[in-house]
Amino acid sequence: MICRQWRGWTTPENAAAYERVVREQVIPGIEALHIPGFLSIDLVRREREQDVEFMTLMWFESLDSVRTFMGEDYETAHVPAAAQAVLADFDKRSAHFEVLDRREQPH
């Protein structure tokens, strides 16, 4: 399993707008692609003194699944124009981690 990590930063004033764009446009757009091997996506947020940091974690079965999503240069960040418009800064490349141990817990 592969975890694709990406981060972006907004001003406090743009945080709600960015979150809305991701939840209403970016994530549904990715889901609509029906990428084989795409398992899930998490959006997390962290308030900092000077800005608001967002991170996405995308879960894939393999790097081949990531390549299906992004192409051969699969580390390129996927940041649509609507998201870029409200970001102050963002990672231009995504990081990919091999998941060695992931344990689902009973509820």
Secondary structure, DSSP 8 states (H G I E B T S, - for coil): -EEEEEEEEE-GGGHHHHHHHIIIIIHHHHHTT--TTEEEEEEEEEE-SS-EEEEEEEEES-HHHHHHHH-SSTTB----HHHHTT-SEE-SB-EEEE---------
